[in-house]
């Protein structure tokens, strides 16, 4: 279950509570789900009960209790707990990571695209400043990926701090990252450091992480290992993937990808995508050392499952870079 799936599940629980008369509120158009904070339980949490309490004329704890009854036993959810003044906390099923990997493998580079903005009409004004052109074109791509209808015959302008687009000096990829990595209203990055292959170079880390995934897949074949999610393997052999800290971190950022793309579209903020790709790359690079057998270790179902997770991360990196108009090389 992805965070987007969980958000829809909670929204549906609200709708059922309204339909059966347990709550008298307007069903929110979307429900925010975020990582559980210190003091919470499980992997994710939502404050929806607090936001519905006043219009429902009930305490947040009462609302949370109503929703908990309708969420327990939902597909992908192992447990629902109520903490603090009425936060809903969710523990996902142990194979939820397998669900996520399957979702990414099925959607490919379009994982995270959706219909949340279907019916939304956005009309951008034509712009001539070079950074504004790059930013606006990427925002349009993000909006369309969420189902919005976008054209350039209107008056909306994204506030952008001017900067020169210099593909002839830095190459297309570095020139675009230079303008997109910073928030549109902030100063663009210095282009020269983006040409240096070093871990301090955020663009290099993201593209290198994708290249590492491609190399892992090639090396896996030498061991006779191909990607296979948990459903295709012996569950008794995949416990290491489910309990590995780095795997959990990688699953977390991959699960956040659809919400990041939607937020980037809503807020006209392609920098959110760039920052999320950095987080994905960092999580993948920390996880990569566990993917293939080490030393005398024999290939197992756990390695196939880990390779599938790494492959999913590569898919997300390539898809995110594509939305920014940046290439994802197989080798660096």
Phi and psi restraints in degrees (value plus and minus 20) as a CYANA .aco file:
   2 UNK   PHI    -107.7   -67.7
   2 UNK   PSI     142.4   182.4
   3 UNK   PHI     -76.1   -36.1
   3 UNK   PSI     -55.8   -15.8
   4 UNK   PHI     -84.6   -44.6
   4 UNK   PSI     -61.1   -21.1
   5 UNK   PHI     -82.1   -42.1
   5 UNK   PSI     -63.5   -23.5
   6 UNK   PHI     -83.6   -43.6
   6 UNK   PSI     -61.0   -21.0
   7 UNK   PHI     -78.2   -38.2
   7 UNK   PSI     -65.4   -25.4
   8 UNK   PHI     -85.7   -45.7
   8 UNK   PSI     -57.3   -17.3
   9 UNK   PHI     -82.4   -42.4
   9 UNK   PSI     -62.8   -22.8
  10 UNK   PHI     -87.8   -47.8
  10 UNK   PSI     -61.8   -21.8
  11 UNK   PHI     -79.2   -39.2
  11 UNK   PSI     -61.6   -21.6
  12 UNK   PHI     -85.5   -45.5
  12 UNK   PSI     -53.7   -13.7
  13 UNK   PHI     -84.9   -44.9
  13 UNK   PSI     -59.9   -19.9
  14 UNK   PHI     -82.2   -42.2
  14 UNK   PSI     -64.4   -24.4
  15 UNK   PHI     -82.5   -42.5
  15 UNK   PSI     -60.8   -20.8
  16 UNK   PHI     -85.1   -45.1
  16 UNK   PSI     -58.7   -18.7
  17 UNK   PHI     -84.9   -44.9
  17 UNK   PSI     -56.3   -16.3
  18 UNK   PHI     -90.8   -50.8
  18 UNK   PSI     -63.9   -23.9
  19 UNK   PHI     -82.6   -42.6
  19 UNK   PSI     -56.4   -16.4
  20 UNK   PHI    -113.4   -73.4
  20 UNK   PSI     -11.4    28.6
  21 UNK   PHI      62.8   102.8
  21 UNK   PSI     -14.8    25.2
  22 UNK   PHI     -92.6   -52.6
  22 UNK   PSI     -47.6    -7.6
  23 UNK   PHI    -153.5  -113.5
  23 UNK   PSI     122.3   162.3
  24 UNK   PHI    -136.0   -96.0
  24 UNK   PSI      66.4   106.4
  25 UNK   PHI    -167.0  -127.0
  25 UNK   PSI     145.7   185.7
  26 UNK   PHI    -100.8   -60.8
  26 UNK   PSI     114.5   154.5
  27 UNK   PHI     -89.7   -49.7
  27 UNK   PSI     104.3   144.3
  28 UNK   PHI     -83.8   -43.8
  28 UNK   PSI     125.2   165.2
  29 UNK   PHI     -83.5   -43.5
  29 UNK   PSI     -46.2    -6.2
  30 UNK   PHI    -175.3  -135.3
  30 UNK   PSI     136.7   176.7
  31 UNK   PHI    -138.0   -98.0
  31 UNK   PSI     105.5   145.5
  32 UNK   PHI     -98.0   -58.0
  32 UNK   PSI     109.7   149.7
  33 UNK   PHI    -145.0  -105.0
  33 UNK   PSI     113.2   153.2
  34 UNK   PHI    -158.2  -118.2
  34 UNK   PSI     148.9   188.9
  35 UNK   PHI     -79.7   -39.7
  35 UNK   PSI     120.7   160.7
  36 UNK   PHI     -82.5   -42.5
  36 UNK   PSI     116.2   156.2
  37 UNK   PHI    -113.4   -73.4
  37 UNK   PSI     147.7   187.7
  38 UNK   PHI     -73.0   -33.0
  38 UNK   PSI     112.9   152.9
  39 UNK   PHI      80.8   120.8
  39 UNK   PSI     -36.9     3.1
  40 UNK   PHI    -111.1   -71.1
  40 UNK   PSI    -195.7  -155.7
  41 UNK   PHI    -150.1  -110.1
  41 UNK   PSI     141.8   181.8
  42 UNK   PHI      51.2    91.2
  42 UNK   PSI    -183.4  -143.4
  43 UNK   PHI    -116.2   -76.2
  43 UNK   PSI     -52.3   -12.3
  44 UNK   PHI    -153.1  -113.1
  44 UNK   PSI     140.7   180.7
  45 UNK   PHI    -165.4  -125.4
  45 UNK   PSI     139.4   179.4
  46 UNK   PHI    -163.2  -123.2
  46 UNK   PSI     121.7   161.7
  47 UNK   PHI    -121.2   -81.2
  47 UNK   PSI      -0.2    39.8
  48 UNK   PHI     -79.0   -39.0
  48 UNK   PSI     -55.3   -15.3
  49 UNK   PHI     -84.2   -44.2
  49 UNK   PSI     -54.5   -14.5
  50 UNK   PHI     -87.9   -47.9
  50 UNK   PSI     -58.7   -18.7
  51 UNK   PHI     -94.0   -54.0
  51 UNK   PSI     -44.1    -4.1
  52 UNK   PHI    -111.7   -71.7
  52 UNK   PSI     -33.1     6.9
  53 UNK   PHI     -79.6   -39.6
  53 UNK   PSI     -70.5   -30.5
  54 UNK   PHI     -82.4   -42.4
  54 UNK   PSI     -72.4   -32.4
  55 UNK   PHI     -83.6   -43.6
  55 UNK   PSI     -45.8    -5.8
  56 UNK   PHI    -101.4   -61.4
  56 UNK   PSI     -34.4     5.6
  57 UNK   PHI      49.0    89.0
  57 UNK   PSI       9.4    49.4
  58 UNK   PHI    -157.2  -117.2
  58 UNK   PSI     146.8   186.8
  59 UNK   PHI     -92.8   -52.8
  59 UNK   PSI     135.8   175.8
  60 UNK   PHI     -82.5   -42.5
  60 UNK   PSI     -53.9   -13.9
  61 UNK   PHI     -85.3   -45.3
  61 UNK   PSI     -58.1   -18.1
  62 UNK   PHI     -84.4   -44.4
  62 UNK   PSI     -65.0   -25.0
  63 UNK   PHI     -83.1   -43.1
  63 UNK   PSI     -63.8   -23.8
  64 UNK   PHI     -79.8   -39.8
  64 UNK   PSI     -59.1   -19.1
  65 UNK   PHI     -84.1   -44.1
  65 UNK   PSI     -60.5   -20.5
  66 UNK   PHI     -81.7   -41.7
  66 UNK   PSI     -64.2   -24.2
  67 UNK   PHI     -91.1   -51.1
  67 UNK   PSI     -56.3   -16.3
  68 UNK   PHI     -78.7   -38.7
  68 UNK   PSI     -61.7   -21.7
  69 UNK   PHI     -78.7   -38.7
  69 UNK   PSI     -53.6   -13.6
  70 UNK   PHI    -112.8   -72.8
  70 UNK   PSI     -24.7    15.3
  71 UNK   PHI    -123.9   -83.9
  71 UNK   PSI     -44.5    -4.5
  72 UNK   PHI     -83.6   -43.6
  72 UNK   PSI     112.0   152.0
  73 UNK   PHI      65.4   105.4
  73 UNK   PSI     -19.6    20.4
  74 UNK   PHI     -85.5   -45.5
  74 UNK   PSI     127.5   167.5
  75 UNK   PHI     -74.3   -34.3
  75 UNK   PSI     110.7   150.7
  76 UNK   PHI      69.5   109.5
  76 UNK   PSI     -34.5     5.5
  77 UNK   PHI    -124.0   -84.0
  77 UNK   PSI     103.6   143.6
  78 UNK   PHI    -106.8   -66.8
  78 UNK   PSI     -61.8   -21.8
  79 UNK   PHI    -172.4  -132.4
  79 UNK   PSI     130.4   170.4
  80 UNK   PHI    -145.0  -105.0
  80 UNK   PSI     105.4   145.4
  81 UNK   PHI    -143.0  -103.0
  81 UNK   PSI     131.1   171.1
  82 UNK   PHI    -129.7   -89.7
  82 UNK   PSI     107.1   147.1
  83 UNK   PHI    -148.3  -108.3
  83 UNK   PSI     139.8   179.8
  84 UNK   PHI      37.6    77.6
  84 UNK   PSI    -160.8  -120.8
  85 UNK   PHI     -98.0   -58.0
  85 UNK   PSI     -24.4    15.6
  86 UNK   PHI     129.0   169.0
  86 UNK   PSI       4.9    44.9
  87 UNK   PHI     -95.4   -55.4
  87 UNK   PSI     117.8   157.8
  88 UNK   PHI    -112.8   -72.8
  88 UNK   PSI     107.0   147.0
  89 UNK   PHI    -136.7   -96.7
  89 UNK   PSI     117.7   157.7
  90 UNK   PHI    -140.8  -100.8
  90 UNK   PSI     109.1   149.1
  91 UNK   PHI    -126.2   -86.2
  91 UNK   PSI     103.1   143.1
  92 UNK   PHI    -108.1   -68.1
  92 UNK   PSI     139.7   179.7
  93 UNK   PHI     -78.4   -38.4
  93 UNK   PSI     131.1   171.1
  94 UNK   PHI     -82.4   -42.4
  94 UNK   PSI     -43.5    -3.5
  95 UNK   PHI    -118.1   -78.1
  95 UNK   PSI      -4.1    35.9
  96 UNK   PHI     -82.0   -42.0
  96 UNK   PSI     -50.7   -10.7
  97 UNK   PHI     -82.4   -42.4
  97 UNK   PSI     -57.4   -17.4
  98 UNK   PHI     -84.3   -44.3
  98 UNK   PSI     -59.3   -19.3
  99 UNK   PHI     -79.9   -39.9
  99 UNK   PSI     -62.7   -22.7
 100 UNK   PHI     -85.4   -45.4
 100 UNK   PSI     -66.5   -26.5
 101 UNK   PHI     -80.9   -40.9
 101 UNK   PSI     -61.5   -21.5
 102 UNK   PHI     -83.0   -43.0
 102 UNK   PSI     -59.4   -19.4
 103 UNK   PHI     -83.4   -43.4
 103 UNK   PSI     -61.4   -21.4
 104 UNK   PHI     -89.8   -49.8
 104 UNK   PSI     -63.0   -23.0
 105 UNK   PHI     -84.3   -44.3
 105 UNK   PSI     -52.9   -12.9
 106 UNK   PHI     -93.2   -53.2
 106 UNK   PSI     -63.0   -23.0
 107 UNK   PHI    -101.7   -61.7
 107 UNK   PSI     -45.1    -5.1
 108 UNK   PHI      45.5    85.5
 108 UNK   PSI    -160.8  -120.8
 109 UNK   PHI     -87.0   -47.0
 109 UNK   PSI     -31.9     8.1
 110 UNK   PHI    -113.7   -73.7
 110 UNK   PSI     -10.3    29.7
 111 UNK   PHI     -79.6   -39.6
 111 UNK   PSI     109.8   149.8
 112 UNK   PHI      78.5   118.5
 112 UNK   PSI     -36.2     3.8
 113 UNK   PHI     -95.0   -55.0
 113 UNK   PSI     135.3   175.3
 114 UNK   PHI    -188.1  -148.1
 114 UNK   PSI    -183.2  -143.2
 115 UNK   PHI    -141.9  -101.9
 115 UNK   PSI      -0.9    39.1
 116 UNK   PHI     -79.6   -39.6
 116 UNK   PSI     -49.2    -9.2
 117 UNK   PHI    -126.6   -86.6
 117 UNK   PSI      -3.3    36.7
 118 UNK   PHI     -78.7   -38.7
 118 UNK   PSI     114.1   154.1
 119 UNK   PHI      72.0   112.0
 119 UNK   PSI     -32.1     7.9
 120 UNK   PHI    -102.0   -62.0
 120 UNK   PSI     110.3   150.3
 121 UNK   PHI    -130.8   -90.8
 121 UNK   PSI     105.0   145.0
 122 UNK   PHI    -144.0  -104.0
 122 UNK   PSI     107.3   147.3
 123 UNK   PHI    -140.5  -100.5
 123 UNK   PSI      88.2   128.2
 124 UNK   PHI    -110.3   -70.3
 124 UNK   PSI     127.5   167.5
 125 UNK   PHI     -97.2   -57.2
 125 UNK   PSI     130.4   170.4
 126 UNK   PHI     -88.1   -48.1
 126 UNK   PSI     116.2   156.2
 127 UNK   PHI    -144.3  -104.3
 127 UNK   PSI     134.1   174.1
 128 UNK   PHI    -136.1   -96.1
 128 UNK   PSI     -44.6    -4.6
 129 UNK   PHI     -84.6   -44.6
 129 UNK   PSI     117.1   157.1
 130 UNK   PHI     -86.3   -46.3
 130 UNK   PSI     -61.3   -21.3
 131 UNK   PHI     -88.7   -48.7
 131 UNK   PSI     -59.2   -19.2
 132 UNK   PHI     -80.9   -40.9
 132 UNK   PSI     -57.7   -17.7
 133 UNK   PHI     -83.0   -43.0
 133 UNK   PSI     -64.9   -24.9
 134 UNK   PHI     -84.6   -44.6
 134 UNK   PSI     -67.9   -27.9
 135 UNK   PHI     -82.7   -42.7
 135 UNK   PSI     -66.9   -26.9
 136 UNK   PHI     -84.0   -44.0
 136 UNK   PSI     -59.4   -19.4
 137 UNK   PHI     -85.1   -45.1
 137 UNK   PSI     -57.9   -17.9
 138 UNK   PHI     -90.9   -50.9
 138 UNK   PSI     -61.4   -21.4
 139 UNK   PHI     -80.7   -40.7
 139 UNK   PSI     -60.8   -20.8
 140 UNK   PHI     -80.2   -40.2
 140 UNK   PSI     -61.0   -21.0
 141 UNK   PHI     -84.5   -44.5
 141 UNK   PSI     -60.3   -20.3
 142 UNK   PHI     -85.4   -45.4
 142 UNK   PSI     -62.4   -22.4
 143 UNK   PHI     -83.5   -43.5
 143 UNK   PSI     -64.1   -24.1
 144 UNK   PHI     -83.9   -43.9
 144 UNK   PSI     -54.7   -14.7
 145 UNK   PHI     -85.4   -45.4
 145 UNK   PSI     -37.5     2.5
 146 UNK   PHI    -124.8   -84.8
 146 UNK   PSI      -8.2    31.8
 147 UNK   PHI      74.6   114.6
 147 UNK   PSI     -17.7    22.3
 148 UNK   PHI     -94.9   -54.9
 148 UNK   PSI     134.9   174.9
 149 UNK   PHI    -117.2   -77.2
 149 UNK   PSI      95.3   135.3
 150 UNK   PHI    -142.2  -102.2
 150 UNK   PSI     116.6   156.6
 151 UNK   PHI    -164.3  -124.3
 151 UNK   PSI     155.6   195.6
 152 UNK   PHI    -141.3  -101.3
 152 UNK   PSI      30.1    70.1
 153 UNK   PHI    -148.6  -108.6
 153 UNK   PSI       7.8    47.8
 154 UNK   PHI    -144.2  -104.2
 154 UNK   PSI    -172.4  -132.4
 155 UNK   PHI    -141.9  -101.9
 155 UNK   PSI     -23.0    17.0
 156 UNK   PHI     -89.7   -49.7
 156 UNK   PSI     112.0   152.0
 157 UNK   PHI    -146.0  -106.0
 157 UNK   PSI     113.6   153.6
 158 UNK   PHI    -104.2   -64.2
 158 UNK   PSI     106.6   146.6
 159 UNK   PHI     -83.9   -43.9
 159 UNK   PSI      96.1   136.1
 160 UNK   PHI    -150.8  -110.8
 160 UNK   PSI     110.9   150.9
 161 UNK   PHI     -97.8   -57.8
 161 UNK   PSI     102.4   142.4
 162 UNK   PHI     -80.1   -40.1
 162 UNK   PSI     125.6   165.6
 163 UNK   PHI    -182.1  -142.1
 163 UNK   PSI     134.0   174.0
 164 UNK   PHI    -108.4   -68.4
 164 UNK   PSI     114.3   154.3
 165 UNK   PHI    -105.6   -65.6
 165 UNK   PSI      99.4   139.4
 166 UNK   PHI    -145.2  -105.2
 166 UNK   PSI      42.9    82.9
 167 UNK   PHI     -84.4   -44.4
 167 UNK   PSI     -49.0    -9.0
 168 UNK   PHI     -90.3   -50.3
 168 UNK   PSI     -41.4    -1.4
 169 UNK   PHI    -117.0   -77.0
 169 UNK   PSI     -60.0   -20.0
 170 UNK   PHI    -132.6   -92.6
 170 UNK   PSI     -26.0    14.0
 171 UNK   PHI      66.8   106.8
 171 UNK   PSI     136.2   176.2
 172 UNK   PHI     -80.3   -40.3
 172 UNK   PSI     -66.5   -26.5
 173 UNK   PHI     -83.5   -43.5
 173 UNK   PSI     -71.1   -31.1
 174 UNK   PHI     -86.3   -46.3
 174 UNK   PSI     -57.8   -17.8
 175 UNK   PHI     -84.2   -44.2
 175 UNK   PSI     -58.2   -18.2
 176 UNK   PHI     -93.5   -53.5
 176 UNK   PSI     -63.2   -23.2
 177 UNK   PHI     -80.8   -40.8
 177 UNK   PSI     -57.6   -17.6
 178 UNK   PHI     -76.0   -36.0
 178 UNK   PSI     -59.4   -19.4
 179 UNK   PHI    -108.5   -68.5
 179 UNK   PSI     -45.1    -5.1
 180 UNK   PHI    -119.4   -79.4
 180 UNK   PSI     -44.6    -4.6
 181 UNK   PHI     -87.3   -47.3
 181 UNK   PSI     -57.9   -17.9
 182 UNK   PHI    -101.4   -61.4
 182 UNK   PSI     132.7   172.7
 183 UNK   PHI     -76.6   -36.6
 183 UNK   PSI     125.6   165.6
 184 UNK   PHI     -73.7   -33.7
 184 UNK   PSI     -54.1   -14.1
 185 UNK   PHI    -106.2   -66.2
 185 UNK   PSI     -22.6    17.4
 186 UNK   PHI    -116.4   -76.4
 186 UNK   PSI     147.5   187.5
 187 UNK   PHI     -86.1   -46.1
 187 UNK   PSI     116.0   156.0
 188 UNK   PHI     -85.4   -45.4
 188 UNK   PSI     138.8   178.8
 189 UNK   PHI     -89.6   -49.6
 189 UNK   PSI     139.9   179.9
 190 UNK   PHI     -94.5   -54.5
 190 UNK   PSI     109.3   149.3
 191 UNK   PHI     -95.1   -55.1
 191 UNK   PSI     -54.9   -14.9
 192 UNK   PHI     -77.6   -37.6
 192 UNK   PSI     -66.0   -26.0
 193 UNK   PHI     -82.2   -42.2
 193 UNK   PSI     -39.3     0.7
 194 UNK   PHI     -95.0   -55.0
 194 UNK   PSI     -28.8    11.2
 195 UNK   PHI    -112.5   -72.5
 195 UNK   PSI     -26.6    13.4
 196 UNK   PHI    -112.4   -72.4
 196 UNK   PSI     108.0   148.0
 197 UNK   PHI    -103.1   -63.1
 197 UNK   PSI      67.2   107.2
 198 UNK   PHI    -167.0  -127.0
 198 UNK   PSI     131.8   171.8
 199 UNK   PHI     -82.7   -42.7
 199 UNK   PSI     -41.5    -1.5
 200 UNK   PHI     -93.9   -53.9
 200 UNK   PSI     -33.9     6.1
 201 UNK   PHI    -106.8   -66.8
 201 UNK   PSI      88.4   128.4
 202 UNK   PHI     -83.4   -43.4
 202 UNK   PSI     -58.3   -18.3
 203 UNK   PHI     -84.8   -44.8
 203 UNK   PSI     -61.6   -21.6
 204 UNK   PHI     -81.4   -41.4
 204 UNK   PSI     -63.0   -23.0
 205 UNK   PHI     -80.1   -40.1
 205 UNK   PSI     -63.4   -23.4
 206 UNK   PHI     -85.7   -45.7
 206 UNK   PSI     -67.8   -27.8
 207 UNK   PHI     -90.5   -50.5
 207 UNK   PSI     -55.6   -15.6
 208 UNK   PHI     -85.1   -45.1
 208 UNK   PSI     -59.7   -19.7
 209 UNK   PHI     -80.7   -40.7
 209 UNK   PSI     -61.5   -21.5
 210 UNK   PHI     -83.5   -43.5
 210 UNK   PSI     -62.6   -22.6
 211 UNK   PHI     -83.1   -43.1
 211 UNK   PSI     -55.2   -15.2
 212 UNK   PHI     -84.5   -44.5
 212 UNK   PSI     -58.0   -18.0
 213 UNK   PHI     -81.7   -41.7
 213 UNK   PSI     -64.6   -24.6
 214 UNK   PHI     -82.1   -42.1
 214 UNK   PSI     -57.4   -17.4
 215 UNK   PHI     -89.9   -49.9
 215 UNK   PSI     -58.1   -18.1
 216 UNK   PHI     -80.8   -40.8
 216 UNK   PSI     -60.0   -20.0
 217 UNK   PHI     -85.2   -45.2
 217 UNK   PSI     -60.2   -20.2
 218 UNK   PHI     -86.3   -46.3
 218 UNK   PSI     -66.1   -26.1
 219 UNK   PHI     -85.0   -45.0
 219 UNK   PSI     -53.7   -13.7
 220 UNK   PHI     -80.5   -40.5
 220 UNK   PSI     -58.4   -18.4
 221 UNK   PHI     -81.5   -41.5
 221 UNK   PSI     -52.4   -12.4
 222 UNK   PHI     -86.9   -46.9
 222 UNK   PSI     -45.7    -5.7
 223 UNK   PHI    -110.9   -70.9
 223 UNK   PSI     -23.3    16.7
 224 UNK   PHI      57.5    97.5
 224 UNK   PSI       4.0    44.0
 225 UNK   PHI    -128.2   -88.2
 225 UNK   PSI     106.9   146.9
 226 UNK   PHI    -141.0  -101.0
 226 UNK   PSI     135.9   175.9
 227 UNK   PHI     -82.3   -42.3
 227 UNK   PSI     115.9   155.9
 228 UNK   PHI    -171.0  -131.0
 228 UNK   PSI     105.5   145.5
 229 UNK   PHI     -96.3   -56.3
 229 UNK   PSI     153.6   193.6
 230 UNK   PHI     -79.2   -39.2
 230 UNK   PSI     -50.4   -10.4
 231 UNK   PHI     -86.5   -46.5
 231 UNK   PSI     -46.1    -6.1
 232 UNK   PHI    -113.6   -73.6
 232 UNK   PSI     -19.3    20.7
 233 UNK   PHI    -142.6  -102.6
 233 UNK   PSI     152.6   192.6
 234 UNK   PHI     -96.4   -56.4
 234 UNK   PSI      95.3   135.3
 235 UNK   PHI     -78.2   -38.2
 235 UNK   PSI     -47.8    -7.8
 236 UNK   PHI     -86.9   -46.9
 236 UNK   PSI     -41.4    -1.4
 237 UNK   PHI    -115.1   -75.1
 237 UNK   PSI     -25.0    15.0
 238 UNK   PHI    -127.4   -87.4
 238 UNK   PSI      -8.9    31.1
 239 UNK   PHI     -79.5   -39.5
 239 UNK   PSI     -55.4   -15.4
 240 UNK   PHI     -81.1   -41.1
 240 UNK   PSI     -58.0   -18.0
 241 UNK   PHI     -84.8   -44.8
 241 UNK   PSI     -59.3   -19.3
 242 UNK   PHI     -92.4   -52.4
 242 UNK   PSI     -44.8    -4.8
 243 UNK   PHI    -123.8   -83.8
 243 UNK   PSI     -30.9     9.1
 244 UNK   PHI     -87.8   -47.8
 244 UNK   PSI     109.3   149.3
 245 UNK   PHI     -80.8   -40.8
 245 UNK   PSI     -64.5   -24.5
 246 UNK   PHI     -85.2   -45.2
 246 UNK   PSI     -55.5   -15.5
 247 UNK   PHI     -84.2   -44.2
 247 UNK   PSI     -62.1   -22.1
 248 UNK   PHI     -82.4   -42.4
 248 UNK   PSI     -61.0   -21.0
 249 UNK   PHI     -84.3   -44.3
 249 UNK   PSI     -61.5   -21.5
 250 UNK   PHI     -86.7   -46.7
 250 UNK   PSI     -63.2   -23.2
 251 UNK   PHI     -79.1   -39.1
 251 UNK   PSI     -57.9   -17.9
 252 UNK   PHI     -82.6   -42.6
 252 UNK   PSI     -67.5   -27.5
 253 UNK   PHI     -91.0   -51.0
 253 UNK   PSI     -54.3   -14.3
 254 UNK   PHI     -86.3   -46.3
 254 UNK   PSI     -59.6   -19.6
 255 UNK   PHI     -85.6   -45.6
 255 UNK   PSI     -48.4    -8.4
 256 UNK   PHI     -97.2   -57.2
 256 UNK   PSI     -34.6     5.4
 257 UNK   PHI     -75.0   -35.0
 257 UNK   PSI     -67.3   -27.3
 258 UNK   PHI     -80.2   -40.2
 258 UNK   PSI     -59.0   -19.0
 259 UNK   PHI     -88.2   -48.2
 259 UNK   PSI     -55.5   -15.5
 260 UNK   PHI     -85.9   -45.9
 260 UNK   PSI     -64.3   -24.3
 261 UNK   PHI     -83.0   -43.0
 261 UNK   PSI     -61.3   -21.3
 262 UNK   PHI     -85.5   -45.5
 262 UNK   PSI     -64.3   -24.3
 263 UNK   PHI     -83.9   -43.9
 263 UNK   PSI     -59.2   -19.2
 264 UNK   PHI     -83.1   -43.1
 264 UNK   PSI     -57.6   -17.6
 265 UNK   PHI     -88.9   -48.9
 265 UNK   PSI     -68.0   -28.0
 266 UNK   PHI     -80.6   -40.6
 266 UNK   PSI     -60.8   -20.8
 267 UNK   PHI    -116.8   -76.8
 267 UNK   PSI     -15.0    25.0
 268 UNK   PHI      35.9    75.9
 268 UNK   PSI      29.0    69.0
 269 UNK   PHI    -153.1  -113.1
 269 UNK   PSI      58.3    98.3
 270 UNK   PHI     -82.6   -42.6
 270 UNK   PSI     -40.4    -0.4
 271 UNK   PHI     -81.2   -41.2
 271 UNK   PSI     -46.7    -6.7
 272 UNK   PHI     -84.5   -44.5
 272 UNK   PSI     -57.2   -17.2
 273 UNK   PHI     -86.4   -46.4
 273 UNK   PSI     -64.9   -24.9
 274 UNK   PHI     -80.6   -40.6
 274 UNK   PSI     -65.2   -25.2
 275 UNK   PHI     -84.9   -44.9
 275 UNK   PSI     -57.8   -17.8
 276 UNK   PHI     -87.4   -47.4
 276 UNK   PSI     -56.4   -16.4
 277 UNK   PHI     -83.9   -43.9
 277 UNK   PSI     -57.1   -17.1
 278 UNK   PHI     -81.1   -41.1
 278 UNK   PSI     -65.7   -25.7
 279 UNK   PHI     -82.3   -42.3
 279 UNK   PSI     -59.9   -19.9
 280 UNK   PHI     -84.6   -44.6
 280 UNK   PSI     -64.4   -24.4
 281 UNK   PHI     -81.5   -41.5
 281 UNK   PSI     -64.9   -24.9
 282 UNK   PHI     -82.8   -42.8
 282 UNK   PSI     -60.9   -20.9
 283 UNK   PHI     -86.8   -46.8
 283 UNK   PSI     -59.7   -19.7
 284 UNK   PHI     -86.1   -46.1
 284 UNK   PSI     -63.1   -23.1
 285 UNK   PHI     -86.4   -46.4
 285 UNK   PSI     -50.8   -10.8
 286 UNK   PHI     -93.6   -53.6
 286 UNK   PSI     -49.0    -9.0
 287 UNK   PHI    -106.6   -66.6
 287 UNK   PSI     -45.6    -5.6
 288 UNK   PHI     -76.8   -36.8
 288 UNK   PSI     -50.1   -10.1
 289 UNK   PHI     -91.2   -51.2
 289 UNK   PSI     -33.6     6.4
 290 UNK   PHI    -117.6   -77.6
 290 UNK   PSI     -23.6    16.4
 291 UNK   PHI     -92.6   -52.6
 291 UNK   PSI     -69.4   -29.4
 292 UNK   PHI    -124.8   -84.8
 292 UNK   PSI     140.4   180.4
 293 UNK   PHI     -79.4   -39.4
 293 UNK   PSI     124.4   164.4
 294 UNK   PHI    -135.3   -95.3
 294 UNK   PSI     118.7   158.7
 295 UNK   PHI      40.9    80.9
 295 UNK   PSI    -145.3  -105.3
 296 UNK   PHI    -110.6   -70.6
 296 UNK   PSI     -13.4    26.6
 297 UNK   PHI     -81.7   -41.7
 297 UNK   PSI     115.4   155.4
 298 UNK   PHI    -109.3   -69.3
 298 UNK   PSI     124.1   164.1
 299 UNK   PHI     -78.9   -38.9
 299 UNK   PSI     120.8   160.8
 300 UNK   PHI    -163.6  -123.6
 300 UNK   PSI     156.6   196.6
 301 UNK   PHI     -81.5   -41.5
 301 UNK   PSI     -52.2   -12.2
 302 UNK   PHI     -81.4   -41.4
 302 UNK   PSI     -58.7   -18.7
 303 UNK   PHI     -87.6   -47.6
 303 UNK   PSI     -57.3   -17.3
 304 UNK   PHI     -84.6   -44.6
 304 UNK   PSI     -59.1   -19.1
 305 UNK   PHI     -87.7   -47.7
 305 UNK   PSI     -61.4   -21.4
 306 UNK   PHI     -85.7   -45.7
 306 UNK   PSI     -58.2   -18.2
 307 UNK   PHI     -85.4   -45.4
 307 UNK   PSI     -56.3   -16.3
 308 UNK   PHI     -83.5   -43.5
 308 UNK   PSI     -58.9   -18.9
 309 UNK   PHI     -86.0   -46.0
 309 UNK   PSI     -62.8   -22.8
 310 UNK   PHI     -82.7   -42.7
 310 UNK   PSI     -62.6   -22.6
 311 UNK   PHI     -79.8   -39.8
 311 UNK   PSI     -60.5   -20.5
 312 UNK   PHI     -82.3   -42.3
 312 UNK   PSI     -59.9   -19.9
 313 UNK   PHI     -83.1   -43.1
 313 UNK   PSI     -61.6   -21.6
 314 UNK   PHI     -82.1   -42.1
 314 UNK   PSI     -57.5   -17.5
 315 UNK   PHI     -83.3   -43.3
 315 UNK   PSI     -64.0   -24.0
 316 UNK   PHI     -85.2   -45.2
 316 UNK   PSI     -61.7   -21.7
 317 UNK   PHI     -82.4   -42.4
 317 UNK   PSI     -65.8   -25.8
 318 UNK   PHI     -85.4   -45.4
 318 UNK   PSI     -62.3   -22.3
 319 UNK   PHI     -85.2   -45.2
 319 UNK   PSI     -60.9   -20.9
 320 UNK   PHI     -86.4   -46.4
 320 UNK   PSI     -63.3   -23.3
 321 UNK   PHI     -82.6   -42.6
 321 UNK   PSI     -58.8   -18.8
 322 UNK   PHI     -80.3   -40.3
 322 UNK   PSI     -61.0   -21.0
 323 UNK   PHI     -81.6   -41.6
 323 UNK   PSI     -49.8    -9.8
 324 UNK   PHI    -107.1   -67.1
 324 UNK   PSI     -22.4    17.6
 325 UNK   PHI      57.9    97.9
 325 UNK   PSI       6.7    46.7
 326 UNK   PHI    -138.5   -98.5
 326 UNK   PSI     120.9   160.9
 327 UNK   PHI     -99.0   -59.0
 327 UNK   PSI     136.8   176.8
 328 UNK   PHI    -142.5  -102.5
 328 UNK   PSI      72.1   112.1
 329 UNK   PHI     -91.5   -51.5
 329 UNK   PSI     131.7   171.7
 330 UNK   PHI     -99.4   -59.4
 330 UNK   PSI     -41.2    -1.2
 331 UNK   PHI    -157.2  -117.2
 331 UNK   PSI     123.0   163.0
